[in-house]
Amino acid sequence: MTSSDAPSKRRGDAGVAPAFDARFEADQLQRLRAWRNWNDPATRVDEVLQTLHRDLLARRRALRGADQAWTSHVPPELRDRFELIALRSGSLEVRPLDSAAGYELDRWLRAQGARLLLDASRGTIKRVRVVVERRD
């Protein structure tokens, strides 16, 4: 066999086809399927419910502390003119019924109220945010 009779290894030449390896091809296909498909881990319903229950209990304790601090330390004439909206990351959000109430609460918070609420809530409230919504 001369060098001209040997199959060419250059690309594009019509030489002898490489040997087909079924195991290699199956392995490649399996890896592609594993990469493209996300396997959902088996989750148990009772674990999810226990996690939700713990989270709800913690939120209820935090809200109870914030609500008790609000009702016991904010003057009644101001307290009735506000709506507690949310407690997010230690920020108590309140909505005034009118702009005058918002102004009075701001004055009270700057004078002494913020410190009273922070101390009374034992870390639940870190700041009070007055949320004023536009009403058209």
C-alpha positions as CSV (number, residue, x, y, z in Angstrom):
1,M,0.0,0.0,0.0
2,T,1.5,3.3,-1.1
3,S,0.9,6.6,0.5
4,S,-1.5,7.6,-2.2
5,D,-3.7,4.5,-1.5
6,A,-4.1,5.3,2.2
7,P,-7.3,7.1,3.3
8,S,-6.8,10.8,3.7
9,K,-7.3,12.3,7.2
10,R,-7.9,15.8,6.0
11,R,-11.3,17.4,6.4
12,G,-13.6,17.3,3.5
13,D,-11.9,14.3,1.9
14,A,-14.1,11.4,1.1
15,G,-12.1,8.9,3.1
16,V,-13.2,6.1,5.4
17,A,-15.9,7.2,8.0
18,P,-14.8,7.1,11.6
19,A,-16.0,4.1,13.6
20,F,-19.4,4.6,15.3
21,D,-19.2,4.1,19.1
22,A,-22.8,3.5,20.4
23,R,-21.8,3.9,24.0
24,F,-20.1,7.2,23.4
25,E,-23.1,8.5,21.5
26,A,-25.6,7.3,24.2
27,D,-23.4,9.0,26.9
28,Q,-23.4,12.3,25.0
29,L,-27.1,12.2,24.5
30,Q,-27.7,11.4,28.2
31,R,-25.5,14.3,29.2
32,L,-27.4,16.6,26.9
33,R,-30.7,15.5,28.3
34,A,-29.5,16.0,31.9
35,W,-28.2,19.5,31.1
36,R,-31.4,20.6,29.3
37,N,-33.9,19.2,31.8
38,W,-34.2,20.4,35.4
39,N,-34.9,17.6,37.9
40,D,-37.5,18.7,40.4
41,P,-36.3,17.6,43.8
42,A,-38.8,15.6,45.8
43,T,-40.4,17.9,48.4
44,R,-42.6,16.8,51.1
45,V,-45.8,18.7,51.8
46,D,-45.4,18.5,55.6
47,E,-41.9,20.1,55.3
48,V,-43.3,23.0,53.3
49,L,-46.2,23.5,55.7
50,Q,-43.9,23.5,58.7
51,T,-41.7,26.1,57.1
52,L,-44.7,28.3,56.3
53,H,-46.1,27.8,59.9
54,R,-42.8,28.9,61.4
55,D,-42.6,32.0,59.1
56,L,-46.2,33.0,60.0
57,L,-45.6,32.6,63.7
58,A,-42.5,34.8,63.5
59,R,-44.4,37.5,61.5
60,R,-47.3,37.4,63.9
61,R,-44.9,37.9,66.8
62,A,-43.3,40.8,65.0
63,L,-46.6,42.4,64.1
64,R,-48.0,42.0,67.6
65,G,-45.0,43.8,69.1
66,A,-45.3,46.6,66.5
67,D,-49.1,46.9,67.1
68,Q,-48.7,46.9,70.9
69,A,-46.0,49.6,70.7
70,W,-48.2,51.7,68.3
71,T,-51.4,51.5,70.4
72,S,-49.6,52.0,73.8
73,H,-47.3,54.9,72.9
74,V,-48.9,57.0,70.1
75,P,-51.4,59.6,71.4
76,P,-55.0,58.6,70.9
77,E,-55.8,61.7,68.9
78,L,-53.1,60.6,66.4
79,R,-53.6,56.9,66.6
80,D,-57.2,57.0,65.3
81,R,-56.2,59.0,62.3
82,F,-53.8,56.5,60.9
83,E,-53.9,53.1,59.3
84,L,-51.1,50.6,59.8
85,I,-50.1,49.2,56.4
86,A,-47.1,47.0,56.7
87,L,-44.0,46.0,58.6
88,R,-41.2,45.4,56.1
89,S,-37.6,44.8,57.3
90,G,-38.2,46.8,60.5
91,S,-39.9,49.7,58.7
92,L,-43.4,50.3,60.0
93,E,-45.5,51.9,57.2
94,V,-48.5,54.0,58.2
95,R,-51.0,55.9,56.1
96,P,-52.6,59.1,57.4
97,L,-56.3,59.7,56.7
98,D,-55.4,63.4,55.9
99,S,-52.4,65.5,55.4
100,A,-52.8,67.3,58.7
101,A,-52.5,64.0,60.5
102,G,-49.4,63.2,58.6
103,Y,-47.9,66.5,59.6
104,E,-48.8,66.0,63.3
105,L,-47.4,62.5,63.4
106,D,-44.2,63.8,61.8
107,R,-43.8,66.4,64.5
108,W,-44.5,63.9,67.2
109,L,-42.0,61.4,65.8
110,R,-39.3,64.0,65.6
111,A,-40.0,65.2,69.2
112,Q,-40.1,61.9,71.1
113,G,-42.3,59.4,69.3
114,A,-39.7,57.6,67.2
115,R,-37.5,56.8,70.3
116,L,-40.6,55.6,72.3
117,L,-41.7,53.3,69.5
118,L,-38.3,51.9,68.9
119,D,-37.7,51.2,72.6
120,A,-41.2,49.7,73.1
121,S,-41.1,47.4,70.1
122,R,-37.9,45.7,71.3
123,G,-36.2,45.7,67.9
124,T,-39.3,45.0,65.7
125,I,-39.6,48.6,64.6
126,K,-36.5,50.3,63.3
127,R,-38.2,53.3,61.7
128,V,-41.6,54.7,61.0
129,R,-42.5,55.6,57.4
130,V,-45.5,57.8,56.6
131,V,-46.9,56.7,53.3
132,V,-49.0,59.3,51.5
133,E,-50.9,58.1,48.5
134,R,-52.1,60.4,45.7
135,R,-55.9,60.5,45.6
136,D,-57.4,61.8,42.4
